[in-house]
Amino acid sequence: MTRPPMRIGAVTITAPPAPHARELARFYERLLGWRIVDEGPKGGWVQLQPPEDESTPTLLGINIESDEGYERPTWPSRPGGQNATVHLDIGVDDLDEAVVWALQAGASLAEDQPQEHVRVMLDPAGNPFCLC
């Protein structure tokens, strides 16, 4: 069988129960300058996309989805902890400037920073993402 065409349409980030998906989407809207394009009932699911003038060939959108059983991830992973399974790597031109921007948008700096040219940040729900 020949592999059928496949495209990654979005990555989904888990959030605490509604309305936290909406709140987390607003954080990523501030951080990335992307726009909210769709929203499910009661704020339990929100989709963001990059501005139309921006080219992102491998990632078309970010979905934020509330989960009733959400537990804040631990970073770095620890035995018995709720470990993050996926995170965003966000390329930046100026790491120090990007960290300040992320902090102003509502992120926090992770305590553990394992690489010199990467900053591990935490979104308001505790999901890690990297500025690199």
Number of C-alpha atoms within 10 A of each C-alpha: 3 4 5 5 5 6 9 10 12 16 16 16 19 22 28 21 16 17 16 22 28 22 18 23 26 20 19 22 17 16 18 17 14 20 18 19 11 11 18 12 9 11 18 20 25 23 22 23 21 19 12 9 6 9 10 12 8 10 14 15 20 21 20 27 26 21 16 11 9 13 15 17 18 18 20 15 12 10 7 7 13 14 16 17 9 12 15 14 14 13 12 14 9 10 15 13 10 18 21 13 15 22 15 12 18 16 23 18 18 18 11 11 14 10 9 7 10 16 22 23 23 23 20 18 20 20 22 24 20 18 20 18
